Amino acid sequence: MAGERVLVCDDDPQILRALRLVLRGAGYEVLTSTTAEEALDRAAIGGPHAAIIDLMLPDRPGIEVCRELRSWSEMPIIVLSAVADEQSKIDALQNGADDYVTKPFAPGELVARVQAVLRRAGRATTDPRIEADGLVIDLAAHAVTLDGDEVHLTPIEFSLLRALATNRGLLMTHRKLLTEVWGPEYSDATSLLRTHIANLRRKLQRGVDPPRFIRTDAGIGYRFAA
């Protein structure tokens, strides 16, 4: 799982610093935030694969962050809190959290829990196949089938589909997709991206409306939403 992005939200600078060091040491890219609103912004723009959210935040309760994230994303969410009572754990789990860790935490255990929720979510980009709603993407063979029929994609279209599908449910910004597929020198070439997304959609849609696999977040980017 190393190399994936983890969003961390905690208003305690020492805790935030400790989490950043522990997760980076385990090979994760860390996106940090200190408020609920900042966490939601980072989640929408940064495309994390998992989130660690403190229950007590200065602007909004962490449980509201869990609820809002869960309304549009399938990313695993771990609640980190000094509150250890059973009802708080139940409330968090019923509002979108996948796990609950109490402070103080053991670094090794926290990393193991992050690895576990990512593994259960099937986020590993080394998986040889991705299947969703009749669509099969064979990452090793660079082959795609839809409802059993082969879909002929250009190398760019396949790279776009792979980037979106391996981050299923997560918002991929225009800049992120352009940088990942074409390179940093194309980071502002939004019209180029739109053209290839339109071609990819046409090959995957087969007359189905609304869009079956690729959803647009207007002015921001796209997400694989099968």
Buried (B, 14 or more C-beta within 10 A) or exposed (E): BEEBBBBBBBBBEEBBEBBBEBBEEBEBBBBBBBBBBBBBEBBBBBBBBBBBBBBEBEEBBBBBBBBBBBEBBBBBBBBBBEBEEEEBBEBBBEBBBBBBBBBEBEBEEBBEBBBBBBEEBEBEBEEEEBEBEBBBBEBEEEBBBBEEEEBEBEEBBBBBBBBBBBBBBBBBBBBBBBBBBBEEEBBEBBEBBEEBBEBBBEBBBEEEEEBBBBBBBEEBBBBBBB
